[in-house]
Amino acid sequence: MNDILPAKKIRELSIIDRLRLIDEVWMSLSAHPEVIPLPDWHRGELDKRLAAPELDNQARNWDVARGEIIAKLKR
């Protein structure tokens, strides 16, 4: 993997470009969630939250949260 994009090169990117890179990697992973291993404790936590969504009152829409983060970084 280091041959594809060495860590040194990643650190040379601007914060915004590193965030864009993270977003690209995340989008590539989330395109096929079925192949991502899920530990048992994650499954338990997800089941608990799905059973009682009102307990998760801090959940936010990702698009809104992402926009706020990027706006703060641009200041």
C-alpha positions in Angstrom: 0.0 0.0 0.0 2.8 2.4 0.8 3.8 2.1 -2.9 0.5 3.6 -3.9 0.6 6.7 -1.8 3.4 6.9 0.8 2.7 8.3 4.2 5.2 11.1 3.6 3.2 12.2 0.5 -0.1 12.1 2.5 1.4 14.3 5.2 2.4 16.8 2.5 -1.2 17.2 1.4 -3.2 20.1 2.8 -5.8 19.4 5.5 -8.6 19.8 3.0 -6.9 17.4 0.5 -6.4 14.8 3.3 -10.0 15.1 4.2 -11.0 14.6 0.6 -8.7 11.5 0.5 -10.4 10.1 3.6 -13.8 10.8 2.0 -12.7 8.9 -1.1 -11.4 6.0 0.8 -14.6 5.9 3.0 -16.9 6.1 -0.1 -14.9 3.2 -1.7 -15.4 1.1 1.4 -19.0 2.0 1.9 -19.9 1.0 -1.6 -19.6 -2.7 -0.5 -20.4 -2.8 3.3 -21.1 -6.5 3.1 -17.4 -7.3 2.7 -16.3 -5.2 5.8 -15.9 -7.5 8.9 -18.1 -6.5 11.8 -17.0 -7.4 15.3 -19.6 -9.0 17.6 -19.5 -6.0 19.9 -20.3 -3.6 17.0 -23.2 -5.8 16.0 -24.5 -5.7 19.6 -24.2 -1.9 19.8 -26.0 -1.5 16.4 -28.8 -3.9 17.6 -29.2 -1.9 20.8 -29.4 1.4 18.9 -31.8 0.1 16.3 -34.1 -1.2 19.1 -34.2 2.2 20.8 -33.4 5.0 18.4 -34.7 7.7 20.8 -31.7 7.0 23.0 -29.4 8.1 20.3 -30.4 11.8 20.4 -26.9 13.0 19.3 -27.2 11.4 15.8 -26.7 13.9 13.0 -27.1 13.8 9.3 -23.6 13.1 7.8 -23.9 15.5 4.9 -24.7 18.4 7.3 -22.0 17.4 9.8 -19.4 17.0 7.0 -20.3 20.4 5.5 -19.9 22.0 8.9 -16.5 20.4 9.4 -15.3 21.5 6.0 -16.6 25.0 6.6 -14.7 25.2 9.9 -11.5 24.0 8.2 -11.7 26.6 5.5 -11.7 29.5 8.0 
